Structures are given as C-alpha cells and as structure tokens.
C-alpha cells in the first residue's frame, strides 16, 4: 500500500504530515517507510552506511520506527550558490550543477527512482511518499520526478496539504487543483487544512464551497501546534525558544547548513536560543555558535563584512563552531581545488585557533560515536575540509575499529568540532550548559538525550493527527483497487 502527500506550497506541512502518518501506521502494526525522490536542503544527515540524506526523511524514519537510510531520499540537492547546487545521488556527491543543467539531466534519473521505489514497496507494508514544493509549479512539470511524476511512478493516490496560517487557503487549494492536468486531478483524493487557529465551525461554509468546486473532500483540519520536532527542510525554518536564563545565539549564516544541530536545546527549560543576523544581537549572549556552512569562504567573508568579527573578538562568553564554523575559527581557509569558489582561493580566519583548513574533494561522511571531555557522544561528519594544527582536540571519535581525535578548544572559551549532532547527547550538552550555569551562579542541571524526547514528541504528533484527520479514510484509500 502507498499514499502520497503533496502540498499547495513549500512549508505547508508536508514533511510533518508524512511523519505523523508514519508514526500512526507504525503504531497500528505496519512496516512503513517514508520516501521523497528529490529533496533540496542544506540540512542533511549521514546514515549508518555513510550516505547523505535529507533530515526530514530522518525524522520520518524515526517516526516509522526504522533506521534512516539514503534510499528514502535518493536525490538530494544542496545549494552552493544562488544558481548552483551539489547533486547527491543515493547518498554520494555526483557533481555541481546549475538549475538548467540539472533540469535537463534529471530525466535520466527516472528509471533509477523507479527501481529504488520498487524495492521499497517489496520490503514494506506501506510507503508514505512526500512531494516537494507544489505540483502546480507549471514551469517545472516537464519530466517531473517528485510530485505528480512520482505519483505516476508509484501509481499513488494523493493527499493535498494546504497552510491556512498564511491566508488564502481556499484560493491555494483551488488554484493548485485547477492548474493540474485532468489525470493528475484524479489522483487527489483528500485535502488536509494545516496550521489552523481558532473555531473550526467558522470554516464550514468555505469547506462546503471548495468541496463542491473540486469534488474532493476535506478530510482534516490540523490545529497549529508547537511540538519540538523538525518540520520542513527549507532553510528559512528555524526552531527558537525565547524564555530561559541561559542565552545562546546561533549566527544565521547566509549559507547555513544543518541548523537542526541545535534542536536539542529546545528541551532545556532554562535555555533561550535564537538565530541572529546582526552583530548587536550578540550582546547579552552566554554562548555564540557559528554553525555549518555550504560555502565556508563566502560565509567567513560575510562574518567580517557584517561586523560579527569585531563583536566576537570582544565577546566574553563561549564561542562554539561546528564544521564550517570550526573551520572559520582558525587562521586560514584555503580552497585548493575550487570546490566552493575558485581554485586557490583563500581567506584569513577569525584566528581563535592556530588551525589551517584545506578544502579538498574527498568528502567525509560518517555516522560515529565517541567521547568529549569524558562524556559519551554520537553524531555524524559531513565535510570536505582537512584541518591541521589543532592544538587541543577534545573529541575522541570511534568509527568502525578506527579511533581519531577531532576539534580544538582553548581556555574553556573557544570550542570547535566537525561533529554534527554533538549537542544531541544529554551528557555533553549538560557539560557545556553547566559551564554557563556555573559562570552565572545558576543551579547545575542534567539534560536529556534528544532521541528520548523526540519519541515522546512523535507520539504527541500522532495523537494530534488521529484527533483531527480522518485516518480511516486514508486507510480505505490505500486499500482500494485502482
């Protein structure tokens, strides 16, 4: 069985709807697998085989009770500039392409997607498929492999999700439906109105009208909720929390990647975490984090031009760099092979460490465990850089039978590591936060592992959907003969 979730727009709630359905089907005893043929995101993850995939499918796999695997997201596009993306196929970098080049190339991927999807169907009871953006993006419909083109490959019925919080929900539903071809319209079997605030009875007349216009039932009205879960893959989405005595600021780099590295702080009640874009927002912070970047050199230059460099030089709290952020904290970054800008390009770093980073084409993608300051950690590496002259590595990484040291730190003030997800570990997060608490004279506390809390949130998500969406209708759709 299979069902596909498409949307009237980006960030309407497709990813979280798929996660909810995966958890519900898992709770009901089915072997279920998420699938998104093509994803565009800088927020990626590395599976147990060292293959890269979009974070949204990771959450969906966790909702389904299975390990995330790259075949759940066989094509990942990671923007490197406004015009180009790194194309990752089945977890491995293929090449950098501009939009026109990829648009011409993607038709050759259709048979590969069919093959991957067929194997998934053979090994699971239910596949929950996610589209991308909107199926009504008529300029992109030729050779589509992610929306109605994917629905055709899978011969799947479609649930259309619409975001009412932005306004114009009925226009977006009607417009999306009417821009589709007749055979595509026939695949849409139900509508979910998402992110609703207020009295549902006020929607009655609008629902009756839209159902009469397109002859498709509204099968759910999902209320606006605030669960501590990753939502869309779009880089504009950030989890923030504004209450708490510990102030953490994450610099919102223009090419920020893996911004979910900081989701775990949402579960620490005394922590206030915000993404910032202006240097004066550093004021009052206890820790500033320089996150990962898809273009370290250009984001490093942006830090200097924007005025962050001067602010960080005079900052008296902790500065913590992850991956690209760690590279920026050293003496120099050199693009030896032209992976990010041009061959031989280089930039002086922020100078907090003595490190020098060479950007090289051998991309390291590993899912690892280890220790940092005696605290158990696990996470993953995704980087092309090689960093030398790190004087005080504080992370001992274990990968297979190999052990090696990573990162650098100085004076309990500067910390840098290549390890994404390091804050997900309750032990290590407690260590860092308690440094800040001690400095402010606050009570020492213990943090929970993110995974433990994530499972609780996924169960809450499933309950919200069970209460507000006709799940029996979806089961009936999947069991009907075509």
Buried (B, 14 or more C-beta within 10 A) or exposed (E): BBBBBBBBBBBBBBBBBBBBBBBBBBBEEBEBBBBBBBBBBBBBBBBEBBBBBBBBBBBBBBBBBBEBBBBBBBBBBBBBBEEBBBBBBBBEBBEBBEEEBBBEBBEEBBEBBBEBBEEBBEEBBBBBBBBBBBBBBEEBBEBBBBBBBBBBBBEBBBBBBBBBBEEBBBEBBBEBBEBBEEEBBEBBBBBBBBBBEEEEEEBEEBBEEBBEEBEBBBBBBBEEEEBBBBBBBBBEBBBEBEEBBBBBBBBBBBBBBBBBBBBBBBBBEBBBBBBBEEBEBBEEBBBBBBBBBBBBBBBBBBBBEBEBBEBBEEBEBBBBBBBBBBBBBBBBBBBBBEBBBEEEBBBEBBBBBBBBBBBBEEBBBBBBEBBBBEBEBBBBBBBBBBBEEBEEBBBBBBBEEEEEEBBBBBEEBBBBBBBBBBBBBBBBBBBBBBBBBEBEEBEEBEBBBBEEBBBEBBEBBBBBBBEBBBBEBBBEBBEEEE
